[in-house]
Amino acid sequence: MSDEPTETPEATDETGSAVERTQRELPSWERIRRSELFVVATTTVAVAVFPWLFARAPVVSGVLQGYQDLATLILIWGIFAMGFNLLLGYTGLLSFGHAAFWGGAAYAAGVFSAQVSSSPILIILAGTSFAALSAWILGFVSLRRGGIYFAILTLAFGQMAYYMALAPLSGITGGENGFTGVELGKLFGVFDLRYPVPALDWLVGTWKYVLVGAVAVLCVAAANRILHSPYGMVFRAIRENDQRAEFVGLNVWRYKLMAFIISGTFAGVAGSLFTIYSAYVPVSSFYWTTSGEVVIMAVLGGVGSLFGPILGAGVYLYVENIVSGVQQLTLPFTGPGEWVTLVQEPVVVLDGFGAYWHLILGLVFVAVVVLFPRGIWGLLEDVGSAVRRLGGGR
Amino acid sequence: MSVLAEVVTVLLNGLQQGAIYVLVAIGLSIILGTLKFVNFAHGALYLIGTYAGLLITLEINVTDGKLADWGYATIGLGWGFLAALIIVPIIVFGVGLLMERFVARPFYDRPDTDQILLTFGLAIVIQEVFKILFGGQSYNFARPGWASGQVGLPIIGTFPEWRLYIIGITAAVVVLVYGLIEYTDFGLVVRAGTRDAEMVELLGIKLSRPYLMVFGVGAALAGVAGVVGGPLYAVNPNIGTEVLVPSFLVVVIGGVGSIAGAVLGGILIGETLAVLVAVAPQWSQVGIYVLAAVVLLARPQGLLGSEEVAP
């Protein structure tokens, strides 16, 4: 959060440029930018336009080569990463066990859908409640030690959840095969999630995306509200100096536990949505690589900002799904291209590029940790303020 | 087989399984206790040790390796393994020194979370490099020829010889490290640095070299574990992370910075695994985490950890 008053908007949203232009003339831009209504409105617009830009818009989608389902997946992981960041970015607690909540919610949602009700809303509620409950238990045990021990313990108990699902509970979870009996009903009993939205399918695609997008907007609104409330201020105080917060008279342990539960709840929302998205729960959703992935997403995008982790989730999944399939890394706009082509013969930079994607991502991750602790989002903010300074503003 | 024999076999198996964790965990524990640096890439050092050991044993053997080419086909089977046991720790020691100098040292003053993130990223990079170099498939790491048989023991009859060697090698290494830390000047400086680094510096002792050595020794231990543990499991790029999590549990259960704690924790975890595999195999993996949770609820600083040293 920058303290300097700014006249021009920062690069807050890659899709919100139209909104920004109309708002620019208004007097106290900073106040508007921070107002809850604005955040929610921009998020809604961005979420609504995102799949179109990503998968169907001319030129943009030609360069990005995305597809509708990936847009949905990015939002789901974005919720997960945003919730994770509420813990890491705002209280400074690094958890390596969030797969327990993501996977736990996914399984709870799946089992609930098969046994009780197939209503999507109820499925999400069931999965989320389960995640919140398990976050309370795991947080209670893990928070007995702070700092690095917290990371190790959450990692350990996340693994415990994985092995629980794998063997002793395989009667419920399906063990190694994952949970296959997911039943999905219609949204509010009317809208089938697989069907396109009438008249708007060119923009948002199916009802599934509408559901995921609506939940994502709600989650952003909730996170924004939490962070700007006095409660969120305490989280930040704990991150800065938990000893001092303790001396002021705050019960730091309880606040940390609450932050952990809130963060686990977000992971639960995302996990339940993932069950709805894929109609299947793989046991690997419990494995600690899932926790690792959300850590990478959040740090890559930028911890300590609301939208950074969502951006990180987008970058990660894009690289995982699109870039990993690229056989050769060529210079942009060379070779046969659909929209813009400068040279017909591709200029190959690296052959067999797709196989290296994990390594490259790892190297980028290390570089971000070492050089840009505020991640891509922080980098964008810095670039934005530098451009503004160049433009004569402050 | 009598009940007694079965019990002893299970306990010996547990001891052997715990021994690997002990080797990895001691390195983790002394680095964590002394340097206050949490190394999520420690599993990657184990990985390097295993692959280096596998390469050396494949290259230096009498049937089709370098020794055979050089005409030493008569000196007996499995010497490559002994060579690996000596060369690999030296290699990984070097890797450890590099890691301390170029990875850990610039991050001593950064928050814990940054250290974890950095080493986590590094672990991914190392794992991916191995995947690219050697492929994702599993290799078979043969037991050395001189220890591939069964050995007769009084109560239980026969027991795989190699498993006894693992226990023996671990015991020897632990005694060596314990002596190094407890009875040498180097160990004295390291232990003093653990208590109060500032005071040691004020007394005119530069801590950067002892710290470098501690990291190197810790890494070398992971390398030894990699060679010794290699023949137990199939060798693939994921083994590093697979051994890391239980080893961290060992450190937490035993108490950070305590060698005796790491040994106790390792044996406890190994025995828990072995007993549960024999009694209720479904619960074997879950059991060690339950054990960790119980220990933590009762004694947050670990069984042999002291309150003041642990941050």
HADDOCK unambig.tbl for C-alpha pairs under 7 A between the chains (distance, minus, plus):
assign (segid A and resid 94 and name CA) (segid B and resid 113 and name CA) 6.19 0.50 0.50
assign (segid A and resid 144 and name CA) (segid B and resid 300 and name CA) 6.57 0.50 0.50
assign (segid A and resid 145 and name CA) (segid B and resid 300 and name CA) 6.73 0.50 0.50
assign (segid A and resid 147 and name CA) (segid B and resid 112 and name CA) 6.59 0.50 0.50
assign (segid A and resid 148 and name CA) (segid B and resid 38 and name CA) 6.97 0.50 0.50
assign (segid A and resid 148 and name CA) (segid B and resid 112 and name CA) 6.15 0.50 0.50
assign (segid A and resid 152 and name CA) (segid B and resid 248 and name CA) 6.75 0.50 0.50
assign (segid A and resid 156 and name CA) (segid B and resid 245 and name CA) 6.53 0.50 0.50
assign (segid A and resid 156 and name CA) (segid B and resid 289 and name CA) 6.62 0.50 0.50
assign (segid A and resid 157 and name CA) (segid B and resid 289 and name CA) 6.60 0.50 0.50
assign (segid A and resid 160 and name CA) (segid B and resid 286 and name CA) 5.42 0.50 0.50
assign (segid A and resid 160 and name CA) (segid B and resid 289 and name CA) 5.88 0.50 0.50
assign (segid A and resid 163 and name CA) (segid B and resid 285 and name CA) 6.17 0.50 0.50
assign (segid A and resid 163 and name CA) (segid B and resid 286 and name CA) 5.82 0.50 0.50
assign (segid A and resid 164 and name CA) (segid B and resid 286 and name CA) 6.21 0.50 0.50
assign (segid A and resid 167 and name CA) (segid B and resid 282 and name CA) 5.21 0.50 0.50
assign (segid A and resid 168 and name CA) (segid B and resid 282 and name CA) 5.42 0.50 0.50
assign (segid A and resid 168 and name CA) (segid B and resid 283 and name CA) 6.14 0.50 0.50
assign (segid A and resid 358 and name CA) (segid B and resid 128 and name CA) 6.84 0.50 0.50
assign (segid A and resid 359 and name CA) (segid B and resid 125 and name CA) 5.44 0.50 0.50
assign (segid A and resid 359 and name CA) (segid B and resid 128 and name CA) 5.42 0.50 0.50
assign (segid A and resid 362 and name CA) (segid B and resid 121 and name CA) 5.58 0.50 0.50
assign (segid A and resid 362 and name CA) (segid B and resid 124 and name CA) 5.94 0.50 0.50
assign (segid A and resid 362 and name CA) (segid B and resid 125 and name CA) 5.33 0.50 0.50
assign (segid A and resid 363 and name CA) (segid B and resid 125 and name CA) 6.42 0.50 0.50
assign (segid A and resid 365 and name CA) (segid B and resid 121 and name CA) 6.21 0.50 0.50
assign (segid A and resid 366 and name CA) (segid B and resid 118 and name CA) 5.79 0.50 0.50
assign (segid A and resid 366 and name CA) (segid B and resid 121 and name CA) 5.37 0.50 0.50
assign (segid A and resid 366 and name CA) (segid B and resid 122 and name CA) 6.76 0.50 0.50
assign (segid A and resid 369 and name CA) (segid B and resid 114 and name CA) 6.83 0.50 0.50
assign (segid A and resid 369 and name CA) (segid B and resid 117 and name CA) 6.92 0.50 0.50
assign (segid A and resid 369 and name CA) (segid B and resid 118 and name CA) 6.18 0.50 0.50
